[in-house]
Amino acid sequence: MPETMSPEARAAVLQRRASALAHYQRAMVAMSKTLLYSDESRVALDEANEQFDLAQTAEAEYFTNLLEIPISICPFDGQPLVRFFDPYGLDGPWWRSSATPQDPLACRHFCTLVGAVSFEGQPPRGGEFEAHVGPQVPFVIPRLLEQLGMIAVLSRIRMANGYLAYPIAYFAERRPPPQALTASWARTNYLYETQLGEIRWRIPVDPWDFDLGPWLESGKLRWCVSDGQNLNLSAEQSSACPYVGLPGERRPMVVKGERYWFDPLPKVK
């Protein structure tokens, strides 16, 4: 694990970011109480811009040093899916719904990554933003799995704070067009470019299915096992899958600071 992303280094970067944002907010409030175009207004604006830049610099350092984690395995070519991920806590900007980490290049079969988080009996804690972490148990999106050649792969990451994260990666023998996919984990909007070059977005409303058994039996759902060093696709029968019937909330969960609440289950209107 890179030294720059040790828990202490991460905490220091996030503290610098939080401090700069707090100073930025105070400067903006001070500016709002001054006369427009006055010397006091310009001084407050300069201070706000400086603090905002400091916050942006700290956030860029955070994303630059995020861990690259083998998070899944492609069922078609056996290549590991490596993604940036923050395993330390939900207060890192990776969990912010507007974040756009520049992930390493994936194999041509990779489509999208969604996920769930189990708090393992611990209190949910996040940052100053709303973290849309998903439900507490793994699920599949039937609309995606019903597409030709699509397979989902479940895996598990034990986070440093004791939570369990469940990545669910989707792969297809022939990748469908972008408009047929959905937003990735922790993101609330799906922004994509069509094959005609048009930029579009939508809020995902695809229903979830927590009954994993039939999908495992059909071969549309696989899972990963770890030997302590590497991830491998399980060759066992579907009845041996450790992700079936896990306890936990089957609703989208949102965490902000020490508060949390549940969103309605997604459904097609």
ABEGO torsion letter per residue (X at the ends): XBAAABAAAAAAAAAAAAAAAAAAAAAAAAAAABBBGBAAAAAAAAAAAAAAAAAAAAAAAAAAABBBBBABBBAAAGBBBBBBBBAAEAABAAABAABBBBBBBBBAABABBBBBBBAGGBBBBBBABBBBAEBABBBBBAAAAABBGBBBBBBBBBBAAGBBBBBBBBBBABBBBAAABBBBBGBABBBBBBAAGBBBBBBBABBBBABAAAAAAAGABBBBBBAGABBBBBABBAAABAABGBBEBABBBBBBEABBBBBBBBBBX
